C-alpha cells in the first residue's frame, strides 16, 4: 500500500471497519462496512484532512447499499414538486448514485438536506448534475461514456493517485524546472508546451493548425525531449482546435494518462474534435484520428472547477482560473516542487468582462514566471470597445430591417457566436431593434446547448438573469434551429427581415457559404463579419473588396460565379482575445508581479514587441522563444 494510505489507515478509529482505501486521482476514498461510522464519523475524516492536507471522502462499501430499484424510488419521492422527474443513474463500483435534474439547486436542498436524506436512507453517495434546458446529444453521449466505463475509470483514477503519491515522502533530488516549446512559439496555431522536472513531464495544450500544410500542422512531437511513454498528464486550457486538435492523436498513439480541464472545456473539445473527424470524412481526406480516439480522450479526462487545487504528479500541483476566452477556458497555475517554483500558463485569455464571460483572473498565491499569449501583441492591435461594436451592430440591423433585407452572420462555433446571440436577444428584448427570427445552423446550436448546461461559468450578468430572474437568454423563442436541407431552403426562400447565424466563420464551407451564395446578389441584404478572416479564405477576399466570387458547383468541375452586391460590414470588437493594451495591463495588474514573462502564441513581430514593451514598462525579464527552444525556469 502507498505510504500515505498507511498513514490514513493508522489515523482512523478502531471501529471504522474500512474494507478498501483507493485513490480517485489526487483524492483518497475510503469504503467502510460500518453504517454508523459512515453516517457520522464524529470528525475523524476532517481531522485526517487537516493533518495531511489532502481530500479524503468516506463512502459505504458496495455490499451495504440499498437495492437500486428501492433507491431510485426514494430519490424520486425525495425530490420537491418543482423538480421534474430526475434521471437516476447508478455507479455501483464507486457507491455513487447520479441524479440528473433540471433544477440541481432544488434537488440538493437547503444546506444539502435532501442529499443527506437520500444518503441516510440508501447509503449511496448522491451526486447531482444539471440536465441542460437545451437538449445536447453530445453531453448525453459523454456522460454515457463515463457511466459505461465506470469500472475502468475507477482503476484509472487509482493508478493516477498511486503515481502522484508514490514519491510523497521520498527524498528529493536536485530540483529544476524547464519548459520546451513544441508549437505556437512566434506563431499562432498548434499550441503545445512541455513542462519537465526530475519527477514529471506534463504537456500544456496539444493543438493542431488547420490552416497549415500537414507537415507544419502538428506540434513537434518528434522532439528529443518528448516521449509519449514518459508523459504524465496533459493540461488542456480551452477548446479551440489550435489548442486541442492534436490531443486525441496522443491517445491514438497509446497515451493513457489524464487530461485535466474544466467540464465545459471537455465537452466542447470533444465536439470540436469530432467535427474535425467529420469534416475530413466529408472532404475525402485522411483523418488525424477516429471517433474512438476522441472517446479515449473523454474517458481519461479529470475535470476541475476554477480554484480547485489538485496534485497531478508527485511534484506538480495544478489550479485552474478563469481566462475569459471561451466557456470553461482556464489559466493554469502550477505549483512545482515543495515551493520551488510557481508558473502560470495563460493559453488564450481575455482581460475584459464580455457579455458572455467574466474577465481573466490576475491574482495568484505565487507566480515567479508567466507564459502568455501575444495574438494582438503590437501597439497597432487596437479594437473598438464592446459598446461601440454593439452600437454599430444595432445601426446595421436597423438599416437592413428598413429595406426588408436579410442578414448573414458567419460565425465560429465557440464563444463569439454565443456572445452575439446574447447581444441580439437583449437588444431585441429592449426594443433597440425590431423583433425578428434568428436562424441558427451548424455547430453553433450544439455549442450553445453546452453553454446552457454550465451557467455557473457565464458572466455575472447572465448568471443573475438565469438564477435570479429565471430568464435564460439562450432559450428565447427568437432563436430557430435549422437542421435539414429542406428547412434551410425554407429559410432562404422566406421574406426578410431576419438574421442567419451559421458556420463556418470564414465562409470556407458549411451552411454559411450556402446562405452567402443565395443572399449575395441582392443589395438589400447584408453580410456582417465578426470573427477573424484568414488570409486566402472566401471571407477575407470578400472583406478585402472582391466583387465577384467563383465556386465549384455542387462537387463537379464546373464553376459558378456569384456577384457580391450585398453590403459587407466588419465588426471587430467582439474578440475573445485581449488587445494590446489589455495584454500589457494584465501583466501590470498581476498579483504578485512575476520575475519572468515568456511571450508565445503570436506571430514573430507580436511576440517580440510585446516582450519588449513589458520589459521596458515593468522591468520584468522577458523572452520570446522559438519553437523547439527550451527555457530553464528554475
GIUR-V203024 format. One record per residue. RES is the residue in three letters. D_LAST is the distance of its C-alpha to the last C-alpha in whole Angstrom. Layout:
res,d_last
RES,D_LAST
RES,D_LAST
This chain:
res,d_last
UNK,33
UNK,29
UNK,29
UNK,28
UNK,32
UNK,33
UNK,32
UNK,33
UNK,37
UNK,37
UNK,37
UNK,39
UNK,43
UNK,46
UNK,47
UNK,44
UNK,46
UNK,42
UNK,43
UNK,40
UNK,36
UNK,34
UNK,31
UNK,31
UNK,27
UNK,25
UNK,28
UNK,31
UNK,35
UNK,38
UNK,41
UNK,44
UNK,48
UNK,49
UNK,50
UNK,50
UNK,46
UNK,45
UNK,47
UNK,46
UNK,44
UNK,44
UNK,41
UNK,39
UNK,37
UNK,36
UNK,35
UNK,33
UNK,31
UNK,30
UNK,30
UNK,27
UNK,26
UNK,26
UNK,29
UNK,32
UNK,35
UNK,39
UNK,41
UNK,45
UNK,45
UNK,47
UNK,50
UNK,51
UNK,50
UNK,53
UNK,55
UNK,53
UNK,57
UNK,57
UNK,54
UNK,54
UNK,57
UNK,56
UNK,53
UNK,55
UNK,58
UNK,55
UNK,54
UNK,55
UNK,58
UNK,56
UNK,53
UNK,55
UNK,55
UNK,51
UNK,50
UNK,49
UNK,47
UNK,47
UNK,44
UNK,45
UNK,43
UNK,40
UNK,43
UNK,43
UNK,45
UNK,44
UNK,46
UNK,46
UNK,48
UNK,48
UNK,48
UNK,45
UNK,45
UNK,49
UNK,48
UNK,46
UNK,48
UNK,48
UNK,45
UNK,45
UNK,48
UNK,50
UNK,47
UNK,47
UNK,51
UNK,50
UNK,48
UNK,51
UNK,53
UNK,52
UNK,49
UNK,47
UNK,43
UNK,44
UNK,41
UNK,43
UNK,42
UNK,43
UNK,45
UNK,45
UNK,48
UNK,48
UNK,48
UNK,45
UNK,46
UNK,42
UNK,41
UNK,44
UNK,43
UNK,39
UNK,41
UNK,43
UNK,41
UNK,39
UNK,42
UNK,43
UNK,40
UNK,40
UNK,40
UNK,37
UNK,35
UNK,36
UNK,35
UNK,32
UNK,30
UNK,31
UNK,29
UNK,26
UNK,26
UNK,27
UNK,23
UNK,22
UNK,23
UNK,24
UNK,21
UNK,21
UNK,22
UNK,21
UNK,19
UNK,15
UNK,14
UNK,11
UNK,8
UNK,5
UNK,5
UNK,7
UNK,10
UNK,13
UNK,16
UNK,19
UNK,22
UNK,22
UNK,20
UNK,23
UNK,25
UNK,27
UNK,27
UNK,26
UNK,22
UNK,20
UNK,16
UNK,15
UNK,12
UNK,11
UNK,10
UNK,12
UNK,14
UNK,14
UNK,15
UNK,16
UNK,18
UNK,18
UNK,22
UNK,24
UNK,26
UNK,29
UNK,31
UNK,34
UNK,35
UNK,34
UNK,36
UNK,35
UNK,33
UNK,31
UNK,31
UNK,28
UNK,24
UNK,23
UNK,24
UNK,25
UNK,21
UNK,21
UNK,17
UNK,20
UNK,22
UNK,24
UNK,25
UNK,21
UNK,20
UNK,20
UNK,21
UNK,21
UNK,20
UNK,23
UNK,23
UNK,27
UNK,30
UNK,30
UNK,31
UNK,28
UNK,26
UNK,28
UNK,30
UNK,29
UNK,28
UNK,31
UNK,31
UNK,28
UNK,31
UNK,33
UNK,31
UNK,31
UNK,28
UNK,29
UNK,26
UNK,25
UNK,25
UNK,24
UNK,26
UNK,28
UNK,32
UNK,33
UNK,30
UNK,31
UNK,35
UNK,35
UNK,32
UNK,35
UNK,38
UNK,36
UNK,35
UNK,39
UNK,40
UNK,38
UNK,40
UNK,43
UNK,43
UNK,43
UNK,46
UNK,48
UNK,47
UNK,48
UNK,44
UNK,42
UNK,40
UNK,36
UNK,37
UNK,39
UNK,40
UNK,39
UNK,36
UNK,35
UNK,37
UNK,34
UNK,31
UNK,33
UNK,34
UNK,30
UNK,29
UNK,28
UNK,29
UNK,27
UNK,28
UNK,26
UNK,25
UNK,25
UNK,22
UNK,22
UNK,20
UNK,19
UNK,18
UNK,17
UNK,14
UNK,14
UNK,16
UNK,18
UNK,20
UNK,22
UNK,23
UNK,26
UNK,25
UNK,29
UNK,29
UNK,31
UNK,33
UNK,30
UNK,27
UNK,24
UNK,21
UNK,18
UNK,16
UNK,13
UNK,12
UNK,10
UNK,11
UNK,13
UNK,11
UNK,8
UNK,7
UNK,10
UNK,10
UNK,14
UNK,16
UNK,19
UNK,21
UNK,24
UNK,25
UNK,28
UNK,28
UNK,32
UNK,34
UNK,36
UNK,39
UNK,38
UNK,34
UNK,32
UNK,30
UNK,26
UNK,24
UNK,22
UNK,22
UNK,19
UNK,18
UNK,14
UNK,13
UNK,10
UNK,10
UNK,13
UNK,14
UNK,18
UNK,21
UNK,23
UNK,27
UNK,29
UNK,26
UNK,29
UNK,31
UNK,34
UNK,33
UNK,35
UNK,37
UNK,40
UNK,39
UNK,40
UNK,43
UNK,45
UNK,44
UNK,46
UNK,49
UNK,49
UNK,49
UNK,52
UNK,54
UNK,53
UNK,54
UNK,57
UNK,59
UNK,58
UNK,60
UNK,63
UNK,64
UNK,63
UNK,61
UNK,58
UNK,54
UNK,52
UNK,48
UNK,46
UNK,43
UNK,39
UNK,40
UNK,37
UNK,36
UNK,38
UNK,41
UNK,41
UNK,40
UNK,43
UNK,45
UNK,45
UNK,46
UNK,49
UNK,50
UNK,50
UNK,51
UNK,54
UNK,54
UNK,55
UNK,57
UNK,55
UNK,56
UNK,59
UNK,59
UNK,58
UNK,57
UNK,53
UNK,53
UNK,50
UNK,49
UNK,47
UNK,43
UNK,43
UNK,46
UNK,43
UNK,40
UNK,42
UNK,43
UNK,40
UNK,39
UNK,42
UNK,41
UNK,38
UNK,39
UNK,37
UNK,34
UNK,36
UNK,37
UNK,38
UNK,41
UNK,42
UNK,41
UNK,44
UNK,46
UNK,46
UNK,45
UNK,48
UNK,50
UNK,50
UNK,50
UNK,48
UNK,48
UNK,47
UNK,50
UNK,52
UNK,55
UNK,55
UNK,52
UNK,54
UNK,53
UNK,54
UNK,53
UNK,56
UNK,58
UNK,61
UNK,59
UNK,57
UNK,61
UNK,62
UNK,59
UNK,60
UNK,64
UNK,64
UNK,65
UNK,62
UNK,60
UNK,57
UNK,54
UNK,52
UNK,48
UNK,47
UNK,45
UNK,43
UNK,42
UNK,42
UNK,46
UNK,45
UNK,47
UNK,48
UNK,50
UNK,49
UNK,50
UNK,54
UNK,54
UNK,53
UNK,56
UNK,59
UNK,58
UNK,57
UNK,61
UNK,62
UNK,61
UNK,61
UNK,58
UNK,55
UNK,51
UNK,48
UNK,45
UNK,42
UNK,39
UNK,37
UNK,40
UNK,38
UNK,40
UNK,43
UNK,43
UNK,47
UNK,45
UNK,44
UNK,47
UNK,49
UNK,47
UNK,47
UNK,51
UNK,53
UNK,56
UNK,57
UNK,55
UNK,55
UNK,55
UNK,55
UNK,58
UNK,58
UNK,56
UNK,59
UNK,59
UNK,61
UNK,59
UNK,60
UNK,59
UNK,59
UNK,59
UNK,57
UNK,59
UNK,57
UNK,55
UNK,52
UNK,49
UNK,45
UNK,44
UNK,40
UNK,39
UNK,38
UNK,35
UNK,32
UNK,29
UNK,29
UNK,30
UNK,29
UNK,30
UNK,28
UNK,25
UNK,24
UNK,26
UNK,24
UNK,21
UNK,23
UNK,24
UNK,20
UNK,20
UNK,18
UNK,17
UNK,13
UNK,11
UNK,11
UNK,14
UNK,14
UNK,18
UNK,19
UNK,23
UNK,25
UNK,27
UNK,26
UNK,27
UNK,26
UNK,22
UNK,23
UNK,25
UNK,23
UNK,20
UNK,22
UNK,24
UNK,21
UNK,20
UNK,23
UNK,24
UNK,21
UNK,19
UNK,16
UNK,14
UNK,15
UNK,15
UNK,17
UNK,16
UNK,19
UNK,20
UNK,18
UNK,16
UNK,12
UNK,9
UNK,6
UNK,4
UNK,0
